[in-house]
């Protein structure tokens, strides 16, 4: 299928920026009742998550009426639909947003047959946008991006996250965190997988792993890391990072060192 990836990138960037503006209008001023829990009490959703997703779908569907959509909150077209598919996270880092922390983002990605083609991550409070097109590299606030070429854990600043339902899960990621804790330069838990992956692509982090994620968490960020020269896999070292629930990402030299210690 012939796709105009330049047009897709332009529309995605504009839609993500508009969704970011919508989020900022409600930042630190959510009314009572605007924050709710999903199936797990820690997993929050706000009225703005939903409004942001509706805006993204409206803008993208108007530009690409034949495409499928897969959002975190409401819109999920059947997964067996063939053709282009937009995978959306209208507010990645909802807990940060609710608590007034700056690490939250809008994530927009275009896929064709499970292959990433376009990715955009927009962090509105930080005024930073990260994007990539397959085969064309990745760009951030300061231009083209490259992952760091770190080859020792002792020189690495790593990022990770923890699942909402950690009380009920066998692998809550705490043991993995402990395996790295004493051997790395530092550890960060930003609270947004999209931001973590964007920062990895921009050379701010050296590696990132997380368990129990959904496609919307990683769809854009994985492409941006790959186009920045990074390696992306699932926690077994395979290619099922989009729907398999785990992701390990780093530069080429560091990636196998992360895989050795991450249990899932």
C-alpha positions in Angstrom: 0.0 0.0 0.0 1.3 3.4 -0.9 1.2 5.8 2.1 2.3 9.4 2.1 4.4 9.3 5.3 5.3 13.0 5.1 1.6 13.8 5.2 1.1 11.3 8.0 3.9 12.9 10.1 2.6 16.4 9.5 -1.0 15.5 10.6 0.2 13.5 13.5 2.5 16.3 14.8 -0.3 18.9 14.5 -2.9 16.6 16.1 -0.5 15.7 19.0 0.2 19.4 19.6 -3.5 20.3 19.6 -4.2 17.5 22.0 -1.4 18.8 24.2 -2.9 22.2 24.2 -6.2 20.7 25.3 -4.4 18.9 28.2 -2.7 22.0 29.3 -6.0 23.9 29.5 -7.0 21.4 32.3 -3.6 21.0 33.9 -3.7 21.7 37.7 -7.4 22.6 37.4 -9.3 19.3 37.1 -12.8 19.7 38.6 -14.2 17.2 41.1 -15.2 14.0 39.6 -12.9 14.4 36.6 -10.5 11.7 37.8 -11.6 8.0 38.0 -10.0 4.6 38.5 -10.1 1.9 35.9 -10.2 -1.8 36.9 -7.1 -1.3 39.1 -7.4 1.5 41.6 -4.0 3.0 40.8 -4.8 3.1 37.0 -6.4 6.5 36.6 -8.3 8.1 33.8 -9.5 11.7 33.5 -12.1 13.4 31.4 -9.1 14.9 29.5 -7.7 11.5 28.6 -11.0 10.8 26.8 -11.3 14.3 25.3 -7.7 14.1 24.0 -8.3 10.7 22.4 -11.5 12.0 20.7 -9.6 15.0 19.3 -6.8 12.8 17.9 -9.2 10.4 16.3 -11.3 13.2 14.8 -8.2 14.9 13.3 -6.6 11.8 12.0 -9.8 10.2 10.7 -10.6 13.4 8.8 -7.2 13.2 7.1 -7.1 9.4 6.7 -10.7 8.1 6.5 -9.7 4.6 5.5 -7.4 3.9 8.4 -8.1 1.9 11.6 -7.7 3.3 15.1 -6.6 1.8 18.4 -6.8 4.2 21.4 -6.2 3.5 25.0 -9.6 4.8 26.2 -12.5 4.3 23.8 -11.7 3.6 20.1 -10.4 0.2 19.2 -11.2 -1.1 15.7 -11.0 -4.9 15.3 -7.4 -6.1 15.4 -7.9 -8.3 12.3 -8.5 -5.3 10.1 -5.8 -5.1 7.5 -4.2 -1.8 6.4 -2.9 1.3 8.2 -3.6 1.6 11.9 -3.1 4.5 14.2 -2.2 3.5 17.8 -2.9 6.3 20.3 -2.1 7.2 23.9 -3.9 10.5 24.5 -2.3 11.0 27.9 0.6 8.8 28.8 1.5 9.5 32.4 -1.9 10.3 33.8 -0.8 9.9 37.4 1.9 12.5 36.8 -0.7 14.8 35.2 -3.1 14.4 38.1 -0.4 15.1 40.7 1.0 18.1 38.8 4.3 16.5 37.6 5.6 17.4 34.2 6.4 14.0 32.7 3.3 13.3 30.6 2.8 13.1 26.9 0.6 12.5 23.9 1.8 9.5 21.8 0.7 8.9 18.2 1.9 6.1 15.9 1.0 4.9 12.4 1.5 1.1 11.8 1.0 -1.1 8.7 0.7 -4.8 9.4 2.3 -4.4 12.9 5.3 -2.5 11.3 5.8 1.1 12.7 6.0 3.8 10.0 5.5 7.1 11.9 5.8 8.0 15.6 5.2 11.3 17.4 5.6 11.9 21.2 4.6 15.4 22.4 5.3 16.5 26.0 3.2 19.6 26.3 4.3 21.0 29.6 8.0 20.5 28.7 7.3 22.0 25.2 9.2 19.0 23.6 8.2 17.0 20.5 10.0 13.8 19.4 9.2 12.1 16.0 10.4 9.6 13.5 9.6 8.1 10.1 10.7 4.6 9.3 14.1 4.7 7.5 14.5 8.5 7.9 15.9 8.8 11.4 14.4 10.5 14.4 14.2 14.2 15.5 13.8 15.9 18.8 13.8 19.4 20.2 17.5 19.9 19.2 17.5 18.2 15.8 18.5 14.7 14.8 18.8 12.2 17.7 21.1 9.3 18.4 21.1 6.9 21.3 24.2 6.8 23.5 26.8 4.2 22.7 27.3 3.2 26.4 28.7 -0.3 26.7 29.1 -0.6 30.6 26.3 -0.8 33.2 28.5 1.3 35.4 28.2 4.2 33.0 24.5 3.8 32.4 21.5 5.8 33.5 18.5 3.5 33.2 14.8 4.1 33.3 11.9 1.8 34.1 8.4 1.7 35.5 6.1 -0.5 37.6 2.7 -1.9 36.8 -0.5 -0.6 38.3 -1.6 -4.1 39.4 1.7 -5.0 41.1 0.0 -6.6 44.1 -1.5 -9.3 41.9 1.3 -9.9 39.5 4.1 -12.5 39.7 6.7 -10.2 38.1 6.2 -6.7 39.6 9.6 -5.5 38.3 10.9 -4.8 41.7 13.4 -7.7 41.6 14.6 -6.5 38.2 15.1 -3.0 39.6 17.2 -4.5 42.5 19.4 -6.5 40.0 20.6 -3.2 38.4 20.5 -0.9 41.4 24.0 -1.3 42.7 25.8 -1.6 39.4 24.5 1.4 37.3 25.2 5.1 37.4 21.6 5.8 38.2 18.0 4.8 38.0 15.0 6.9 37.1 11.2 6.2 37.2 9.6 9.0 35.2 6.0 7.5 35.2 5.6 7.7 31.4 6.9 5.0 29.0 6.5 7.4 26.1 8.8 10.0 27.8 11.2 7.3 28.8 11.6 6.1 25.2 11.8 9.6 23.8 14.6 10.4 26.3 16.4 7.2 25.5 16.3 8.2 21.8 17.7 11.6 22.6 20.6 10.3 24.6 19.3 11.3 28.0 18.9 7.7 29.2 21.1 4.8 28.2 18.5 2.0 28.6 14.9 1.4 29.4 12.9 -1.7 30.2 9.4 -2.3 31.5 6.8 -5.1 32.0 3.0 -5.2 31.6 2.7 -2.5 29.0 0.2 -2.1 26.2 0.7 -1.2 22.6 -0.3 2.4 23.2 2.5 2.8 25.7 5.3 1.9 23.3 4.0 2.2 19.7 5.5 5.6 18.9 8.5 5.4 21.3 9.8 2.1 20.0 10.0 3.5 16.4 11.7 6.7 17.6 14.3 4.6 19.5 15.0 2.4 16.5 15.3 5.3 14.2 17.8 6.8 16.7 20.0 3.8 16.3 18.7 1.9 19.3 17.7 -1.8 19.7 14.2 -2.7 20.8 13.0 -6.1 21.8 10.7 -7.8 24.2 12.1 -9.1 27.5 13.0 -12.5 25.9 15.0 -10.7 23.2 12.3 -11.3 20.5 10.3 -9.0 18.4 7.0 -9.1 20.3 7.5 -5.8 22.1 4.3 -4.1 20.7 1.7 -6.6 22.0 3.8 -8.9 24.2 3.6 -6.8 27.3 7.4 -6.2 27.8 10.0 -4.0 26.3 13.8 -3.7 26.5 15.5 -0.8 24.7 19.0 0.5 24.6 22.0 1.1 22.4 23.5 -1.9 20.6 26.2 -2.6 23.1 24.1 -2.1 26.3 21.0 -4.0 25.1 22.3 -7.5 25.8 23.4 -6.5 29.2 19.9 -5.4 30.1 18.4 -8.6 28.7 20.7 -10.7 30.9 19.1 -9.3 34.1 15.4 -8.6 33.2 13.1 -11.5 34.2 9.5 -11.4 33.1 
